[in-house]
Amino acid sequence: MEQILRIIKKLIPTKIFGLAQPLYHFCLAYFGALIYSFPSRLHRACLTGRQACLTGRQGFGGQAKKMYVVGVTGTKGKSTTSYLIAQILNSAGIKTGMATTVLFKIGEKEWINSSKQTMLGRFQLQRLLAKMAKEDCKYAVVETSSEGILQYRHTFIDYDAAVFTNLSPEHIERHGSFENYRDAKVRLFKKVAGKENGVGVYNLDDANIGYFLKPKIPNQYVFTSSFKMSGGSVGNLYQIAKIKSSPNGASFALNGEEIKMPLIGKFNVYNATAAICFVLSQGVELSEIKKAMAQIKPPPGRLELVKANGFNVVVDYAHEPASLEAVYKAVIESKIKSSKGKMICLFGSQGGGRDKWKRRAMGRIAAEYCDKIVLTNEDPYDESPIEIINQVSEGIVIAGEKSNKLVVYKIIDRKEAIKKAIS
């Protein structure tokens, strides 16, 4: 089927296809859900007494039961927040499936997302949801991207909850403006607002929170590290305080309760709080959540710390300015880099016309925090790799005096670039 669709797409003139794209994507989304019998709606399952108590749904043998679907959206932290939700629920004995940029998960089984898509297209996501339902998952956690929403991939998924992490400029070329990008994500909350028992989880400290609170989801859970209530009237408020971070993890207080986890960085405290708020909304006891958080795993490539002889390596997916700066701050705050140590960074920027504005910004930020910079290739698509690297380098020059003390290398081959960074 997918091969046939690709052939049809090639036969249609580009301009005509551009006009027909919304209908094209809508039809793909509909037929994908139809072929797999709309798996996020009902499936036959039997909840144990404990699971029925936690989820608020009674289970009877053979009766059709809905798989509870939670969508996680935002600019940063979607994959980590989704992964934390899935781990906590599984730890509480509630079988959960998950689809993120990094990993897929069904219960304790995990495998890498090799498609490079945040939100799977074609019929793949519906196929995965069907597999989750077949394997008796009670929950499905779906990382939900703005592009996925733009292409109607969310339309035939029966979401019960929506989680908002944060928002900063990204995918502007794809959406036409930041406002369009933001509004695409808000559509997920509008979808959940139609649910009688819908749940919304919100980062109250984000400047765009008001837009996400507008759709009136019945059960709202909000979190903040300040006392400023900028979003209007809200429901369940969770206060973050006493954040501490070290190379071994972070701790913080949530409404006075101490939470410890092996994840580092303030932004991971926010990711963890979003996950905790959602799981609390489902009736999981805080004692179980604290136990799960103490042994939680970070997703691969998300502020992942690798200790080596004489130095530490931090691997992170950061691909836009705000994320890159957050990683550098986390490294400093957690004392992964000693006061006398040096910060060496290796990164690139995507091609294919994606957010060209961020290239110079990322170069400037790297120059502000780092002592040595290695610029390399990263998915150039149809662009010249060296041209992308040069554009990032222009941002380093913009940084001014700090850039004069920097050691900067431009190495297209990623393996050679890594060798140079750790040499």
N, C-alpha and C positions, 0 to 999 in steps of 0.2 A: 504493500500500500504506500509506504513512504517513498519508495523508488518511483512509483507512478506520480506522486505529488511533485517530486523534484523535476521530473520530465515536463509536467504541465507548467510548472513555474518558469522553466527555461523557454518554453514556447510562447509565453505571453509577453508582449512588449513591456519594457520597464515602467513607462508612464501609466499604462493601463493597469499594470499590476499594483502600482502605488495607490491608485484610486480604489482598487479592489481589495487591498490588504486587510482592512478591518473585517470585511465579510469572510475573506479567506481564513483568517485566524479564528474567527468566531465558529466557522464550520468545522475547522480542525478540532477546536475545543469540544464542540458538541458531539461530533462523531467519536472522538477519543473516549468521552464519558459513556456514550451509548454502547460502543463495542464492549466495554468492560462493565456494563450494567450499572453505571453511576455508583461506583463502589463506596463513595463517602456518605451515601445516604443510609441504606439499611443492609445489614448482613446478619446471618443467623449465628448467634453466640449465646453463651450462658455465663453470666457473671457469678463468681463465688459470693458468698454472703459478705465477706470482708470487702471485696471490690465493689459490690453493689452499694455498700455503705459509704465508701469513699467517693464514688462517682454520683451518688444520689439517684441511681437507676436500679430498679429491681430486675433480677435476671431469672428467667424461667427457661427450662430446657427447650431448645428448638425455636423459641420465640425470636422474631426478627428484632435486632437491636442495632442502633446506629453507632458507628464508630465516631467518637468525638474528635473533631478536627480543629486544631489551633494554628492560625497563621501568624508568623513572626515577620514583621517588616520594619524598615528603617534604613539608614545608610550604613552604619557600622554596628557590629555585634550581633547580626542576625543568626549566623551559623553557631556562634558560641552559645547564645541564649537558647536556641533550639536544642542544642546538644545537652545543655544543662537540664532543660525541662524533661527531655527523654530519659536521661540518666536518673533523675530524681524519681520519676514515675515508675520506672523499671525497678529501682531500688525499693520502692514501696509495694512491690508485688503487682503492679498494674502494667501489663504488657503494652508496650508503646512502639510505634513505628516512626520513622523520621526521614525527611528528605531535605538536604541542605547542599550548599555549594561544595562542601568538603566531603561529607559522608552520607551514606544511606544506612538505615538501621531498622531492624525488626527484632524487637526484644533485645537479647544480648548479642545477636549477630550483626556485625558491621562490615561494610565494604566501601571502598573509595568511589566517589563520584568522578568518573573519568571523562564525563561529557563536557566539562568546563562550563556547564550551565547552572546558574543559581536555581532557577525554576524550570524543570524539564519541560520540553516542548513536545510537539507531535502528540503521540498517544502514550509516551513513556511515563508521565506522572500518573495518569489514570491506571496504567498497568501496575505501577508500584503500589498505588492505593488499594487496588484489587488484591494484590499479593498480601498486603498488610491485613486486609479484612479476612482473607482466606485463612491466614495464620492466626486469626483470633486476636488481633490487636484491639485494645479498647480505645486507644488514642493514636492519632496521627499528627505529628508536628511537621508543618510545611513551611519552610523558608519561602516567603512570598515577595518577589521582586517587583519593582515598578514596571520593568519591561514585560514580565510575565503578565501583569495586570493589563498593560497596554495591549497585549496580544490575547486577551481573554482566557488565559490559562487558568485563572481563578474562577471563572464564571460558573462552571458546572462542578465546583467543589463545594460541598455543603459545610461551610465554616461555622463553628460554634463560638469561637473566641478569636480575638485579635490582640497582638502584643506590639507596642510601638517602642523601639529602642532610642532612636535619635534621628536627626535630619541635618544634612549639610549638602552643599552642591555636588552633584554627580549626574552623569548621563544627560547633561544639558543638551548636547547635540541631538540625542535620540528623542527627547521630549519637547524641545523647542524653547523651554524656559524653566527656571527653577520652580515657578508656580505650578506649571504643568506636571513636573516631576513630583512635587509635594501632593498635588491633587490626585495623582494616580495612586499613591499609597493610601490616601484617605479613603479611596473607594473600597478598600478591604474593610474598613470600619463601618462604612455605610451598609455593607453586605451583612455584617454581624448585627448591626442595629435592628435588623428585621427579625432577629431571633428573640423569642419570648424570654429565654433564660441566657441570652448572650452575655459573654464576659469580655471586658476590655481592660488591658493593662497598659499604663502610660508612664513615660518619663516626664514628670512635671517640670523638670529643670530645662527642658528643651524650649528654645525660643518659639517653635512652631506648634507647641502643645495645643493651643486654642483650636486650631484647625482639626486636630484629631479628636478633640472632645466634643465637637459639634454634633456628629452623629450620636444620637442618644442610645447608647448601649445600656441595657438595664443594670448590669452589675459592673461597676467601675472600680478598679484597683489602681491607685496612683502611688508613685514613690518620688522622693526628693531628698536632697542633702541640705536643703535650706528651708526656711519657714515661709518663704514667699509663695503665696498661693496665686499664681499668675493665670491659671486656667479656668477660673470661675468655680462654680459649685461642683464638688466631686464626691465620690463615695469613700471607699476604704483607703485611708492615707497611711503610708509606711515611710518612716523617717530614717534616713541613713546617717550614721554618725560614727565618730572614732575610727576612721579608716587608717589602717596600718598595713604597710607592704614591705616584704623582705624577699630575698632570693628564693625562699622556701614557700612563699605564698602570701596571702593577705587575710586580714581579719577586719570585721566591722560590726557595728551594732545596728540592728534593725528593730525599731521600736523598743530599744533597750535590751534586746536579746543578742548575745554575741554569736556571730557566725564566723567560722574559720574555714578556709579553703586553700588548696594548693595552687590556685591561680594567682597571678600577680597583676598589679596595676589598678588604678582607680576605675578605669573604664570597665574592667572585668567585675568590679564591685557592682556597677550599674547593671551589667549583663546578668550577674547572679541574682540581683534583686528583682529584675524583671521576671526571671524564671521562678523565683521563690513566690512572688506575688501570684503568678498564675497557678502554681501548684497548691498554694493556700486556698485559692478560690475553689479548688476541687475537693477540699475537705481533708487533704493530707495533713497529718499532725506536724507541728513545728519540730518536735523532737526527732521525727523521722527525717525531716528535711535537713536538719543540722547534721545528723549522722551521715546522710548521703553527701552533703557538701564537703565534709571533712575528707572524703576519699574520691571526690569527683575528678574526672580526667578532662584536660583541655582538648579541644579538637586539634588534629594535626595541623601544624602551620599557623596556629593562632596564638601568638605570644608564647611559642614553644621554646623552653630553655634547654640547651644542650651544654653540659659542662665538659670542658676539655682541660688538658694540662696547661695551666697558666692563663687561660682565658675562658670566657663564657660566650656562647653563640645563642642569639635570639632569632628564631625564625618566625616571621609574621607575614600575613597576606596583604598588609597595608598597601593600598594602591591609589590612594588619594591624599591630599595634603593633611586634612584633619586626622586621619588614621596614622599617618607617618609621624606626625608630631606627638600624638598620644603614645605611640610606642617608645619614642625617645624619652618622653617624660616618665613613663613607667619604668624604663631601665634605670633612670637616675633616682627616682623615688624609692625603688626597691633595692637600691644599692647593688645592683648586678654589676655595675661599673663602679669601681672604687674612685675616691676623690682624685687619686693620682693616675688612674687608668685612662686609656684612650678609647674613644668611640669610633669604631670603623663601620661604615655602612656599605652595603651592596644592594643596588636596586635598579630597576628599569621602569619603563612606562609603556602601556599598551598602544598599539597602532590601530589601524582600521578607522581612523577619524574619531576615535573615542576620546572625548574630553581633553582636547589638545591644550586647553587653558591651564590644566593642572601640572603640566610638565615643568614649566619654569617655577611654579609655586613649590613643587616638591624639591627641586634643586635648591631653592632659597632656604627652605626649612632644614634640609640636610646640612647645608653650610652653617647654619646657626648652632647646630648641636654636635656636629661630628668633627673629628680630627683628620680623618682619611675617608675619601669617597671613591667607590668603584662603581662606575656606571656601565650597565650591560644591557643585553637584549632581553625583551619580554614580549612575546606574542606580537610581532610587528605587523602581521597580516600583510596588507599590500603596500605598506610604507617602507621607506629605507630605514634600517635599524640605526645606522650612524646619524641620520638626520634627526631621529627621535632623541638619541643620546645628546646630540648637540643642543637641541632645544632645552633639555633638562639642564645641561651645562650652563646655558644662558642665565638660568635662575641662580646658579652658584655665584656667577659674576655680580648679579644684582645685589647679593648679600653684602657687598662692599668690603670693608677692611677685614672682616673675619675670613673672607675667601682667600686673601693673600697668604694666610698661614696654612691653608689646606693643602693636602696632597690629593690630587684628583687623577684617576685613571679612567680611560675609556677603552673597554675591552668587550667586543661583541660576543665572543664565545663565552657562554656562561660558566662552563667548567674551568676555563682559564681565569675567568674573573673571580670565581670562588677561591681558586688557588692563591691569587694575588691578595685577596682580602684577608686570608688567614696566615699569610706568609710573614 
